[in-house]
Amino acid sequence: MSDSFSEGEGRYRAILQAVADAVISCDTEGVIDSWNSGAESLYGYTAGEAIGNPIGIIMPWEFISSYDERIKAAVAGEISGIFEAKRLTKDKLTVSVSINVSRIIDAQGNVIGLAAVHRDVSSHKLAEKGRRDLAVVEERNRLAREIHDTLAQSLTLMVLRMGFAGEAMASDPAAARAELESIAILATECVEEVRRSVWDLQPQALDSSGLVEAVQNEVKRLHLNNIDGALRVSGAEIVAMDPRNRSAALRVIQEALNNVIKHSKAKTASVFLGFDPEELCITVADNGIGFDHPGRQVGSPSGGGFGLTSMQERARLIGGSVQVQSTLGQGTTVNVCIPYRSA
């Protein structure tokens, strides 16, 4: 029996040494009694240096004061499962680790210690931060291009028209008044563009409501512009959808509806939201004038306003896609696919 037990224990320890993750155990007082090679690699202490010392040697100083309470809570089963935490190496470097804690129970049902698997997630955290930072930079660049393509062009046109109005003021007052009226319309559009850009930086429409409710409010804008609008929804809204993706979905819908209102001359328009298992499918369709050149802005014969490029770029940043079908005189359909999680 003793030989079998020793052989089993030897196999167990061999397995622990082969595991790449740090596997650590301690008694009910928090004193380390096993420390595999993965723990040596992660924290820098050899087994000889770690065993016999309190587990607090790898805890940041801000947790030392609550060290005893945390050990007691773990022994009592109040701390279990997987969680992420900061830990210290022998060189006093901070590492982010995923920790899976379980209690060690003897044959009589008594808790005799704690076992934990520590996995280094620092590189994952850095990669995640890098993706977030890159997304911020790309979004800023997209906003800069969008503002340049809309506000800059509109303001330039306003300056030119003010010059024409000034020249015509004495010789042709009626023409001057017409130019001033056009300038007023352009100025109003510029204000709307600024408001949309500010909203884009902090999309408050989703702060207190879901996507479906926010889209319903957007569809109401169609009615205010004498367009018969309708919203159809298939499936249940995915509450766990990444907020960034949900915001992008709403912004694409807003841009598509802005084009319907400003350029399509449509009598009717509709929005479809399909909550499929893997992605959100969106369709925005109108019966307006359409267009026949893929390089032009959606629904805009003159190429003004928010366009296909802006919507495609917004969707691309979160792993989605935008396709547009349009025929001159027969309206436009915008099909969008947005994943629930960013790519």
Secondary structure, 3 states (H helix, E strand, C coil): CHHHHHHHHHHHHHHHHHCCCEEEEEECCCEEEEECHHHHHHHCCCHHHHCCCEHHHHCCHHHHCCHHHHHHHHHCCCCCEEEEEEEECCCCCEEEEEEEEEEEECCCCCEEEEEEEEEECHHHHHHHHHHHHHHHHHHHHHHHHHHHHHHHHHHHHHHHHHHHHHHHHHHCHHHHHHHHHHHHHHHHHHHHHHHHHHHHHCCHHHCCCCHHHHHHHHHHHHHHCCCEEEEEEECCCCCCCCHHHHHHHHHHHHHHHHHHHHHHCCCEEEEEEEECCCEEEEEEEECCCCCCCCCCCCCCCCCCCCCHHHHHHHHHCCCCEEEEEEECCCEEEEEEEEECCCC
